[in-house]
Amino acid sequence: MLIGPRIVVYDDEPLVALELASMLGDAGYDNVQTASDSKIALAALEQWPPIDLLVSDIVNPDGLDGIALARIARQRHPFIRVIFVSGYASRPLERAIGWPILVKPVYPKAFVAQVNSALGVA
């Protein structure tokens, strides 16, 4: 049985989602589910509660971007934390949406530090 925070990683590029999940696994987070389209991500939010953290790309071509997914996630899981990863990030956008954004390529040390901070892990 897996314990620890439940994390969903959503990126339209499956290899990126798997790479981020691998970084999390290397850091000791073993309760991670990946999704490469919004339907799978939404299913994870429904079928795998409670979700502690959503890591999401912002720009996704299948109709539901990361910001919309995060808003849905927050409605279903009021205490969920969100971290965005994007190749198009900017500080004004981060301030506007209120969640941190890591710019791709994401480096393991910075990524894990952001995850630890979001989850309150020292």
Secondary structure in CASP SS format (residue, H / E / C, confidence):
PFRMAT SS
TARGET T0000
AUTHOR 0000-0000-0000
METHOD secondary structure of the structure
MODEL  1
M C 1.00
L C 1.00
I C 1.00
G C 1.00
P C 1.00
R C 1.00
I E 1.00
V E 1.00
V E 1.00
Y E 1.00
D C 1.00
D C 1.00
E C 1.00
P H 1.00
L H 1.00
V H 1.00
A H 1.00
L H 1.00
E H 1.00
L H 1.00
A H 1.00
S H 1.00
M H 1.00
L H 1.00
G H 1.00
D H 1.00
A C 1.00
G C 1.00
Y C 1.00
D C 1.00
N C 1.00
V E 1.00
Q E 1.00
T E 1.00
A E 1.00
S C 1.00
D C 1.00
S H 1.00
K H 1.00
I H 1.00
A H 1.00
L H 1.00
A H 1.00
A H 1.00
L H 1.00
E H 1.00
Q H 1.00
W C 1.00
P C 1.00
P C 1.00
I C 1.00
D C 1.00
L E 1.00
L E 1.00
V E 1.00
S E 1.00
D E 1.00
I C 1.00
V C 1.00
N C 1.00
P C 1.00
D C 1.00
G C 1.00
L C 1.00
D C 1.00
G H 1.00
I H 1.00
A H 1.00
L H 1.00
A H 1.00
R H 1.00
I H 1.00
A H 1.00
R H 1.00
Q H 1.00
R H 1.00
H C 1.00
P C 1.00
F C 1.00
I C 1.00
R E 1.00
V E 1.00
I E 1.00
F E 1.00
V E 1.00
S E 1.00
G C 1.00
Y C 1.00
A C 1.00
S C 1.00
R H 1.00
P H 1.00
L H 1.00
E H 1.00
R H 1.00
A H 1.00
I H 1.00
G C 1.00
W C 1.00
P C 1.00
I E 1.00
L E 1.00
V E 1.00
K C 1.00
P C 1.00
V C 1.00
Y C 1.00
P H 1.00
K H 1.00
A H 1.00
F H 1.00
V H 1.00
A H 1.00
Q H 1.00
V H 1.00
N H 1.00
S H 1.00
A H 1.00
L H 1.00
G C 1.00
V C 1.00
A C 1.00
END
